[in-house]
Amino acid sequence: MGGTKARLIQISGASTAKPRGHVVFVHGLCGSSHSWWSARGSELHESWPGWLSTDIADLGVWVADYPASPLWWVRAPGIRLEHRAATILQLVAARDLGSAPLVFICHSLGGLVVKKAMQLATTSTNPAAGAIAAATRGVVFLGTPHLGSDWAELTKSQMGRLVGSDAVVDLRTDNEELAKLHAWYSEFSGSRGIRHLVAYEVKPIKLLWQQLPLICPTDTSAPNLPAATYLPVEADHVNLSKPARFDPCTTAVSAFVDDCIMRPAAPSGEHQYLEIINQWATSAGLDDWDQRASQTLRACQPMMTPSLRDTWRELLAYLAAIEWPGGCPALEEAMSNFAAVLTDLLAEFDQHATAVTRGEAEMLLIPRWYDTEPFALETLRAWEESTRLINDLTLELTRAANLVCDVVRRGLDWSFRAGEPPLSVSELDWRYAARYREGECYPGLARFRVERLGRA
């Protein structure tokens, strides 16, 4: 559980004269700087703090360690929330972390510690401490019991009073100070424009053969916070702070930090871009992409519902009519790329599609036209070429849609489909999340016919 003294460990940024921003990881109850951010006890440089320093250049990454045992006789008994907050504030102020944009990533109790530290910073006479509150751009809460946790109620029992530390007592749901702190912090963060990513557990902790109740359910982990994005995570409370390298939670937090610290000024026409993106996402059916787009991926006989073809055509007409603001060329290029692929996919499909009725449903499909003529090898090859091209254009459309999503997250809205896996298509048991390589895009149909076999 670490040592009895609080400390701040630097992971990255030492070689940079002036980092563009800082991130501080603050662990929770039972945690320590090494045990709480890696599922396998890896060194900090090989766990979540180290990954973040790799994902974002010129970033100062720090890990706080402080006494936080649930047992009263372990690690500095008698320390309450305010003392822990004052310690963390002193550590980050002493390193002058308020001199650049700042983001905190907090697990469980660590979130309460940071909120209290913000409150102390606003009343501190130390300029370096006051700068911490002014520099904070965002906070990631991982399973933080803002209003207390039912688990802490165990301290009301006779056994609980004997073993529960003051850190656990602070987390009881009848602690009025937590409600007051949350009300203050909500108003403070709203007035300062601080953004939040609230991740919460959806799995219970397993103890032997039993599943224990959620330590921090959504009603305590995700109360109404200003400028907040909520992210359910497929993990229990303990493993919420120990995601895999490319877990949706890891990538969402990296995108959040990058947006808080590194993002330049909003592009001209940002509001119009966001309206376009929302309309595109709805019309393209991103939430149901696999079921929609996979219809034309069938190797034996590509097909499509008439309603889907009409939706695709309406989307193309909408994109063609847009008067782009010109403030985000990368998005305009990505959307043009998507429209070019969809245009060629529909043209190739419509060239051979035939309407049929299956049961009570009408479908459009590519018939096996080589069966309706005297057999000729050339006819069979032409059919195979057409169906394979439709399959490959379906994969290319998925690449193009993923590119649009990536560009939106990088330049407009980091939270767009945050935590969602890349769009994918499937056939039978085969699933493919098609994505472009760096710098790759749709080259037009003529070149695509030649280059498609080399696509990732």
N, C-alpha and C positions, 0 to 999 in steps of 0.2 A: 504493500500500500504506500510505498514511498517513505520519505523521511518525515521527521516531525517539524522541519522548518520549511517555510514557503520559499519558492524560488521561481524564476522565469528562465526557461531554456530556449535559446535561439536555435532555430532549425535552418533558416536561410536569411539572406539579406546582409550578412556580414561583409561580403565582398563588394556590395553596392554602396557607393558614397552616400546616396540619398534614395532609399527605396521609394517607389511611387505610392506605397501603402503598406499597412501592417495588418496581420491577422493574429489573433490570440485565441488559442484553444483553452477552454476552462472545463475541467472534468467535474463530475458530480460525486454523489455519495459513494463511498467505498473505492473511489478511483484514485489514480495517480497519473503522473505524466507518462509513464511507460505502459501501464496495464490497460488504460482506458481507450486507447485509440487504435489498437491492433488486436485482431482476433487470435493471433498466434504469438503474441508477445514479441513481435519484431522490434528492431531498433526504430526510434522515432523517424529517422530519415527514410525508413522503408515502410512506413505506415501512413495513415491519412495525412498528418501534417507534412510529411515529406512529399507525398503525391501532389499536394496543393502547391508546394513550392516549385514543382516540376511543371504543373499545368499553367502557372501564371508567372511570367518573367518579372524580375525586378520587384519582388514582393518579399517583405520581411515577415517570416512566419515564426511564431513563438508558442511555447506550451507552458502553461502555468501549472504549478504543483503546490498543493496546500493541504493541511490536515483536514480530512473529511471522513472519519470513520463513523459507522453507525453504532459502535460500542463505546460506552462512556469512558472506559479505562484505556482506550487505544488512541494514540495520536492527539495530544493536547486536549484533554477533556475540558468542558466548560466554555469552549469558544462558540459564540453565537453568530448568526448570519451577519450582523453588522461588523463584527470583528474580522470575519473572513473577507467581507467586501472591502474593508479598509486596507487589509493586507494586499489584496489583488490590485487595488487602486494605487497603492504605494509602489508596487513592483512595476506596473506599466508606466507610471509617471516618472519613476527614476530612470527608465530607459528612454524617456522623451518620445514615447510612441504617439503622443498627441500632435507631433509635428507633421504628420501625414495622414491621409484618410485611413480610418481604422474600422475593422470588422471583428466582432467576437463570435466564436463558435462554441456554444455551451451545451453541455449535457446535464440534464436533470437539475440537481441542486445548483450546478454551475450557472444556470440561467438566472436563478434568484440572486446569486452572488453578484453577477454583472449588473442586474437591474439596481440592486442596492448600491453598488459602486457608482453608478451613474448619479444616483441621488446624492451621495456623499460628495461627488465631484462638483456638483452645482453649488454647493455651499462651502467648498474648501477655499482657504486663503492661499493655498499653494498654486501658483499659476500653471505649473506643469500638470497638476491634477485637474484643474479646470479645463485645460486644453483637451483632456481625454474625452470629456462630454461633448466638447465642440467638434472634435475630429471624428466621432463615431458616425459612420455612414449606414451601417447595417448590423443586425444581430441574427444569428442562426440559433434557434432554440430546438434542441433535440430532446423530446420527452421531458420538458420542464413543467413541473406541477405548479403553475402560477398561483393556483388557489389552494394548494395543499394536496395531499394524497391520502386515500383511505388506509394505505399501509402504515402510515405514521400513527394511526389511531391505536395501534398495538401498544404504544407507550403508555396508554392509559391503564393497562392491566398491571397487576402486581409484578409479573415477570418483566413486562416492558419497562416499568419504572426502574427496575434493577439493572437492565442491560442497555437500554436505549440512550444514545448520546444526545447532547443538546442539538446537534445537527438534525437528528430525526425529529425531535420535539418541534423544531422550527417548521417542519413540513406538515404538521397536523392541520386538518381542515378547519379547526376552530381557532386557528391563529389569525386574529384580526389584522395583525401587521401585514400579512401576505395580501389581504384584500386591499388595504390602504396603499401598499407598495405598488400593486398592479394598477390601481386607479391613477396614482401619481405618474407611473411610468408611461401609461397609455397616453396621458395628456402631454407629458414631456416629449416623448418620441414623435408624437403627431406634430407638435409645434416645431420640432427640429428637422422633420423630414427623414427620420431614421426608418429604414426599410427592414422588413422581417421575413425570414423563411422559417416556418414552424413545421418541423417534422415530428410525427408522432407514431408510436408503435401500434401495430394491429395484431400482434401475436402475443400470447401469454408466455410467461416463463415456465419451463417444464422442470419440475423437481421430482426426480425418480419417475414414477408412473403417473404423477398428477400434473395437471395444468393449473397454475395459480392465476388468480384474477389479474387483470391488467394493472400495473403499478401506476401508470399515468394515462388514463383513458382520455379521449378527445375533449371531453368537457372541461378538463383541468389543464391539459397540455396545449389546447388550441382555443383559448378564449378570443374574443374580438380584440385584435390589435390593429392599429393603423398601418396602412401600407404593408399588408401581410399576404404571403402566399402560403397555403397549407399543403403539406405533402405527407400522405400516409405512406409508411414504410413497412415492407414485409419483414419485420424483425421484432424480437421481444425488446424489453426495456434495456437489458444489458447490452445486446448486440446492436442497438440503434447507433451507438457511437463507434462501431467496428465494421463498417461496410467493406465490401470487396473493392478492388482497384477501380473497376469500371461499373460499379453498381449505380443504378439510377439516382440514389441519394448522393453518392460521391460527385457525379457529374452535375447534378442540380446545384449542389453547394458551390462547386467551382465556378459555374456560370453566374451564380448569385454574387460571389465575391468579386469576380471579374467585372460585373456590371456596377457594383457599388464603388469600386476603386478605380478601375481602368477605363471605364466607358467614357468617350468624349461627349461633348455637348450633343443634345438631341438633334437629329437631322431635321432640316427644313421640311415641313409638311408631315411631321411625325403622326399627328392625329389622323390625317387622311390615310397614311400608310397602314396604321393599325386597323382602320375600318376595312381597308382592302384585304388585309390578311385574315381578318375574322370572316369576311364574306367568302374568301377563297377556301379557308379551312372547312367552313360549313358546306359549301357547294361540292368540294372535292371529297367530302366525307372522311376526313382524317381519322375520326374516332371509329370508323368502320372500314378502314382502308383494305384490310386483308380480304374481307368478304366481297367488297366491291371489285377491287382491282384483280383479284385472283380469277375472276370469271374468264378473262381472256388469256389465262396462263395455261389452260388445259392443253397438253401436247396433242391429245387425240382429236380434240374438236373444240377450239376456242369458241366461247359464247358470251352473250351479254343480254341483259334484259332491255327491252325498249325504253323503259324509264331511265335506266342508267345512261344509255346512249343520249337520250334527250337532255339529261342533267349535264353530261360532258359537253354537249353542244352549247347549252346555255352558259356554261362556265367560260368556254372559249369566246363567246360573244361578249360576255361581261369584261373579260380581260382585254379584249381588243378595243373596247370603248373607253378604257381608262385614260385620263389625262394625268400622267405621272407628275408628281411635284418636282422631281429632279434632285431631291436632297439625299437619296440613298441609292446610288447607281447599282450597287451590288445586288440589292433586292430586285430592282427593275430587271437586271440581267438574268437573275435566277428565275423570276416569274416568266420572262420571255422564253427562257430555256424550257420551262415546264410546258408552256403553251405550244412550242414547236413540236415537242415530243407527242403531246396529246393530239395535235392536228394530224401528224403522220400516222399515229396509231388508229385513229378513227377512219382516216382515208383508206388505209390498207384493209381494215376490218369491213368497211362498207362496200368495198370493191367486190367482195365475195359473199357477204352475209345473206342468209335466207331466213325468213320468218317461219317458225314452226310452233306447233302447240304441243306442250307436254303436260298431260293432265288437264288442269284448268289454267295453266300459266302459258303465256306467249313468250317465246324466246327467239333471239337472233343467234344464229350459229353459222360456222363455216362448214358447209357440206363437204362430204368426200366426193368431189366432182369427178374424180378419176373412176368412180364406180358407175357413173352414168354414161360413159363413153366406152368404145372399144379400148381395151387396155393398151396403154402405151407408156413406156418408161418415162418419156418426157413429161407426160401429164402427171404422173405420180410425183416426179421430182418437183414440178411446179407447185403442186399442192403442199408438199413437205416444206418447200421454201417459204410459201406464204404463211403457213401456220407457225413455223419457227420464227419468222420475222415478227409476227404478232406477239408471240411469246417474249421475244427479246425486247420489243418496244414496251411491253408491259413492265419488264424489269427496269428498263430505262426510265419509264414514267415514275417508278418508285424512287429511283435515284434522284430524279429531278425534284420530286416532292420533298425528299429528305434534305436536299440542298436548300430549298426555300426555307424549311424549318431551321436549319443551321444558320442561315444568313439573318433570319429574324432574331434569333437568340443572340447573335453576335452584335448586331447593330441597332436593334429596336427594343426588344422586350425579352430579357433573359428568362422570364418565367413562362414563355410560350411553350406549352407542352413539356414543362419542366418535370423531370423524373420519368417521362414516358420513354420507352425504348424506341429505336428507329422504326419507321414504317416498314412493313414487310409484306410479302406475298407468299402464298403457299399452294402446293399441289400434292394431294394425298398426305404423306407423312413428311414431305419435304418443305422446309420454310427457308426463305432467303430475305435477309434485310439488305436490299441492294443499295449501295452508296457509291458515289464518285470517289475516285482518288483525288489527291490534292491537285487543283488546277484543271481537272477534267470537266467536260460538259458535252452536251449533245452536238455532234458535228454536222447535222443535217442527214437526211435519209441516204443519200448516195454514199457518203463516207461511212455512215453507220453500218451499211450492209457489209462493208469490208472489215471494219474495226470491231464489230460487236463480239466476236469470239474472244477478244482479248480483254473484255470488260471484267472487272472484279465481281 
